């Protein structure tokens, strides 16, 4: 039995995230591969601008992509 994962195998949740324009905190944290707490720290420091709707935070995927592309490391 082989434990090697084929490169074409993807997690089903990531396929759903690829089609989203807006993400809640949990989805955005998973997309960035960070914890929800790390995401909220990034918001408090002004790195990411969330939108609030009914006491929940939402993030635009395109803004998360821009942040990832502009990051240095």
C-alpha positions, 0 to 999 in steps of 0.5 A: 500500500502506498501512502503517496498522495497524487498531486491531482488529489485535492481536499473537497473543501478547497474546491468549494473555496475556489468558487467563493467570492466572499469568505467567512472567518473560518473559510478565510483562515483555511484559505490563508492556512492560518488559525482563526486567531491569527486571522483576527490578529491580522485584522486588528493590525490592519493587514486585512480589511473585513466587512461586517454583516450581522456581527460576522466578518467576511473577506473578499477572496481577491483581497486575500490573494492580493495580500498573499502576492504582496507579502515578502517571505 
